[in-house]
């Protein structure tokens, strides 16, 4: 019977990166969907009043948004713009 110290693990780094990229893409799609929903709900409100909702939205997806991106998203939501989130 092999003990844990005798087990040799080998990772396929490329497979892990592909999986992570797929998860990032899915997360971006979900955030984009929710930002656009928020945009239709909060259109016309001042960006300063929208920032908290944008921060909560990112937090609900396990993320964090900080300045200057927070202001950019809040302004787009305030203007009712369609938002596209890209994974780099």
C-alpha positions as CSV (number, residue, x, y, z in Angstrom):
1,X,0.0,0.0,0.0
2,X,1.4,3.4,-1.0
3,X,1.6,6.2,1.5
4,X,0.9,9.8,0.6
5,X,4.7,10.5,0.5
6,X,5.2,7.9,-2.2
7,X,2.6,9.3,-4.6
8,X,4.0,11.3,-7.5
9,X,1.7,14.0,-8.8
10,X,2.1,15.5,-12.2
11,X,0.1,18.4,-13.4
12,X,-0.8,19.4,-16.9
13,X,-0.2,23.1,-16.6
14,X,-1.8,23.8,-20.0
15,X,-4.9,21.9,-19.1
16,X,-5.2,23.8,-15.8
17,X,-4.7,27.1,-17.6
18,X,-7.4,26.2,-20.1
19,X,-9.8,25.3,-17.3
20,X,-9.0,28.5,-15.5
21,X,-9.5,30.6,-18.6
22,X,-12.9,28.9,-19.2
23,X,-13.9,29.7,-15.6
24,X,-12.8,33.3,-16.0
25,X,-14.7,33.6,-19.2
26,X,-17.9,32.2,-17.6
27,X,-17.5,34.6,-14.6
28,X,-17.0,37.5,-16.9
29,X,-20.2,36.6,-18.8
30,X,-22.1,36.4,-15.5
31,X,-20.8,39.8,-14.3
32,X,-21.6,41.3,-17.7
33,X,-25.2,40.0,-17.6
34,X,-25.7,41.3,-14.1
35,X,-24.1,44.7,-14.8
36,X,-26.4,45.2,-17.8
37,X,-29.4,44.3,-15.6
38,X,-28.2,46.8,-13.1
39,X,-27.7,49.4,-15.9
40,X,-31.4,49.1,-16.9
41,X,-32.5,49.3,-13.3
42,X,-30.3,52.3,-12.2
43,X,-30.2,54.3,-15.4
44,X,-30.5,58.0,-14.7
45,X,-29.1,57.9,-11.1
46,X,-26.0,59.8,-10.3
47,X,-22.8,57.6,-10.6
48,X,-21.9,58.3,-6.9
49,X,-25.2,56.7,-6.0
50,X,-24.5,53.7,-8.2
51,X,-21.0,52.8,-6.9
52,X,-22.3,50.8,-3.9
53,X,-24.5,48.6,-6.1
54,X,-21.6,48.0,-8.5
55,X,-19.3,47.0,-5.6
56,X,-21.9,44.7,-4.2
57,X,-22.4,43.1,-7.6
58,X,-18.7,42.3,-8.0
59,X,-18.6,41.0,-4.4
60,X,-21.5,38.7,-5.0
61,X,-19.4,37.1,-7.8
62,X,-16.4,36.8,-5.4
63,X,-14.6,39.8,-7.0
64,X,-13.6,43.3,-6.1
65,X,-13.7,46.5,-8.1
66,X,-11.6,49.5,-7.2
67,X,-11.0,53.0,-8.6
68,X,-10.7,54.0,-11.4
69,X,-12.7,51.0,-12.7
70,X,-15.4,51.5,-10.1
71,X,-16.1,55.0,-11.4
72,X,-16.1,53.8,-15.0
73,X,-18.6,51.1,-14.4
74,X,-20.8,53.4,-12.2
75,X,-20.9,56.0,-14.9
76,X,-21.8,53.5,-17.6
77,X,-24.6,52.0,-15.4
78,X,-25.8,55.5,-14.6
79,X,-26.0,56.3,-18.3
80,X,-27.8,53.0,-19.1
81,X,-25.0,51.9,-21.4
82,X,-24.6,48.3,-22.5
83,X,-21.5,47.0,-20.7
84,X,-19.1,44.4,-22.2
85,X,-16.7,42.6,-19.8
86,X,-13.6,41.0,-21.5
87,X,-11.2,38.6,-20.0
88,X,-7.6,39.5,-20.8
